[in-house]
């Protein structure tokens, strides 16, 4: 995989520049995201989680790395594959899972579901179901911060397929013209739903190879290396905050499953899937931390705490007494006879 020198610099400096507390925080964020989505998928198969879900297992390093570099009042905009990004900004698991099961105590009152997670309080400014729709909105938030002089930065995540949408080009163009404090992040997991990105795109890297058209540098990073992601995020978020203008970063990663809960992903070559599963960012980073001297017991404690958070959220999600259905929605007892 060809990468810009930024990724290499981040990798070589990771051990010395990132303090122990930050490294453990990055691991904690990834472990919690994985535990949450793994159980979410199981609950869907059990008929508890309703509607559709778009999981991002395998892509945790992107959300963790960027969230770790952001200020509490910065803005996150993401796609319908947004569980990780919402959790990474500090939104508790319980209201997210309650939202996924359609309960009134959910993050959006139980009426938004998996694809519309939003918590302004945590800077999570929405998961957008329309491909590319949020890029101009993220730019608008960045322009607002610039106008107000607040020092806030908007970070906008999108998939590789978005790079062929008009809003991608329009947002990039105006962001550069206005020198807006926005960082655009393409999570290139190689598939536009079910279609390989290379089947419909003329360049190898759909985001980075188009950056020059807007006067931006070409940046491709290993999206499965959380420390490389964190260092890159820190550099370009800080630059945007100080008036240096926008950036476009392409993070190469891979979703372990299909496009959505209904997709077995059989269109992907078995060899390709096996190669990327072997590059799973969580066990890879776990090994890195052990090598750096972090104790096995400390990592196990982080994992156990993540599992406990999931169990707490699940207990609330399956309890009808503690969390009723939203107002205006028929209870299950009446739905079957309607």
N, C-alpha and C positions, 0 to 999 in steps of 0.2 A: 504494500500500500504506500503510495507516494504521499509524503507529508511535508508541510512547510516547516522551515527551521524552528518556528515557534514551538512546535510539539517536541522537537528534539531538545531544545533548550530547557523546556519545562521538565522533561524526563530526567535530564542529567542533573538538574538542580533540585529535584524533588526532595531527596533525602535530607539535604542540608537546609533548605529554605522553609519547609513546612514544619511547624512545631508539632509536638506529640499530641497535644489537645486537639488541634485541627485534624490531624490524621485520624484520630479515633472518632471524631465527629463525622468525618466523611464516611468512615466504615459504618457507623451507627445509622446514618441516613440511608445508605444502600441496603443494610440488613433489614431495616424497618420496611422499606419499600418492597423488597422481595417477599418478606413474610406476609405483608398485607395483600399483595396481588396473588400470591400462591393460594391463600385462604379464600380470597374473593372468587377465584376460579372454581375452587371446590364448592363454595356456597352456591354458585350459579348452577353447577351440575346437580346440586341437591334441591334446586328449585327455590332457594331463598333469595338470592340476588336476582332481580328482575330486569327486563329489557336487555339491551346489548351492553357489552363491555369490550374495551380495546386495551389489552394488557401490553405493558412495556417491559416485561421481564427480559433482562439482558441489556437494557439501556439505562440502568440505574446510575451509572457513573456520570452521565451528562447532567442529570438533574442534581445530583449531590454536589458535583464539582462547581457548578454555577451558583447554586443556592449558597454554598459555603463562602463564595466570594462576594455575595451581595449584601447590601445594607438592609436593615429591617424595613426601611420605608421605600426600598426600590420596588419596581413593578415586574411581575412575571406574567407573561401571556403565553398560553400553550394550546395544543390541539386537543381533540377528544381523547387522545392517549395521554391523559394528564394526571393520573393518580400520583405518579412519582413527584411531579413538579409541585403539586398541591401539598403533599406530605412534606416535601423538602423545605417548603416555606414555613413550616411549623403548624400547619392545620392538624388538629388531633384526629386520630383514626376514627373515633366513635361517630362524630357527625358525618364523616365521609361514608362510612359503611351504612349508617342509617339512611343516607341519601340513596345509596345503591339498592337498598331493599324497599325504598319508597315509604319511609316512615316520616311522621311530622317533625321529629327531632333532627332530621337530616340537614345537611349544610345549606340546601336550597329549599328547605321545608318539605322535602320528599317529592318534589315535583320536577326536578331537573335531571335526576339520574346521573349516570356515570359520565356523560358527555358534556356536562355544563358546570362542573365544579368551580365555585368562585368564593373567595373570602377576601374582601377588600381590607379587612382588619389585618390580614397577614401579607398583603401585597400580592395575593394570587388573584389576578384580575380577569380570570375566566379561562375555561377550556372551550374552544370553539369548534363546533361540528362542521362548519362550512370551511372547506379547504382554502386557506389563504386569506380568509376574511379578517383575521386579527392583525395582520401586518400593518395596515394603515391605522388601525386603532392603537397599536403599540406606538407607532410613530406619533400619533396625536397626544398620547400620554407623555412621551418624551418631550414634545414641543411645549406642552403645558408646564413640565418641570423646568424647562429652559426659560420660559417666559416668567415663571414665578421665582426663578433663581433658587430653587429648593435643593439643588445638588442631587436630585434623584436620577436614577438611570432605569430605563425600561429594557428588559431582556425578553426577546421574542423567539420562541421555539417553534419549529415547523418541520415537516417531513420533506423528503427529497422531491415528492410529487408537487409540492407547492411552488417549486422553482419554475414550473411551466405555467403558472397562473399569473395573469396580468397584475394582480395586486402585489406580487413579489417585486416586480420591476418598478412599479409606481412608487411603492414605499421606499425602496432603496434609493431611487433617484431623488426624491424630496428629502430624505434623511441626509443625504450628502449635501444637497443644496443648502439646507438649513443648519448643517453641522449639529444635528440633533443628538442628544445623549441616549442613543439606542444601540443595543447590540443584537444583531440578528444571528440566530443559531440554527443551522440546518442539521437535524438529526437524521443523517443519511443511513437508513437501515436497508437500503438497496431495493425496496419494493414500494411501488405506488399501489397500495392495497394488494392486488394480486399480480401486478405487472412489473417486471424488472425495469428499473429506471433507465438502464442503458438501451432498452428496446424503443424508447420514445424520446431520447435526449441525445443531442449531437456531440456533447462533450462528456469527458469521463467523470468530472466532478461538477454536478449540476449547479451548485452554488458557487464554489470557489473559482471555477474556471470562467465565471461570468462577472466576477468582482471587478476586474479591470475596466469593464464598460462603464462603471460608476466611480472610477477613480479610487477604488478600494484595493487593499492588498489581498493576495491570494493566501488563505489560511485553511489548511486541512490538518486536523488533529486526530489522534487515536481516541475515539469516544469511549473506549472501554478501559482506558487508563485514567482513573479518577484524579490522580495527582497532576497529570498533564492537562486534564480538563480544568482543574482548579487554578493552576498557574496561568493558563491562557485566559480564563475568565477574569482572574484578578487583574491581569495586565490591561485588557481591553475595557473592562468596566471602569477601572480607575482612569484610564485615558478619556473615556467618554465623560466621566464625571468632572474632569478638569478642563473640559472644553475642546477636547481633541477630536470630537465628532464620532460618527458611527463606525461599526465594524461588522463584517460578515464572516462567520466562522462555520466551517463544515466539519462536523464531528462524525467520523465513521463508526457505526455501531450496528447492532443486529437484534431484532426481536426474536425471542426463542420460539414463540408460537406463531399462529396465523394472524391475519389482519384483525379479526374479531373473534368472539367466542364461538361463532358458527363456522369458522374457517380452519380446517385441519392443516393447511399450509403444505399440501402435498405437491404443489407446483414447484417447490424449491428442491434443487438437487440434494440428495442425501449427503453427499460429500461436503457440500457447502455448509449445510446445517451442522454437521459434525465438526467442521473446522471452527465455526464460530462458537459452538457450545464449549469447545476446548479453550476459548478465549473469554469465558464468562468473567466479567469484571469483579465479581464478589469473591470467589475463591482465589483469584489472582491477587487481589489486594490483601486478602487475609494472609496469603503466603508472604507477601511483601512486608506486612507488619510483623509477622513472626520473625522473619529474617532480621528486621530492624530492632528486635529485642522486646517487642510487646509480648506479654505472657499469654499463653493459651487460655488460662482461666479468665483473663480480662476480656478477651474476645468472646469466649463462651458466655460471659455475663451479659455482654451487649446483645448477643443473639437471644439469650433467654428473656431479656427485658423486652425485646422486640416481639417475641412470641406472646408474652404476657399482655402487651398492649393490644395485640390482635384478638386474644381471648376476651379481653374486657369489651372491646368493640363488638365482637360477635354476640356476647351475652346480652348487650343492649339491643342489638339488631333483631334477635329472635324473640324478644320479649314484647308482646302486644300490649301488656299493661303499662310498661314503662315508656313506650313510644307508640302512640296511636297513629293510624293512617292520617294523611293530610286532610284538612277540612275540604269538603266538597268531593272527596273520593269515597266511593262505596266500600265499606268493609268487606272482607272476603266472604262473610256469611251471606251477604246479599248479592254479591257479584255473580255467583253461579246461577242464581234464579232470575237474574235480570234479562 
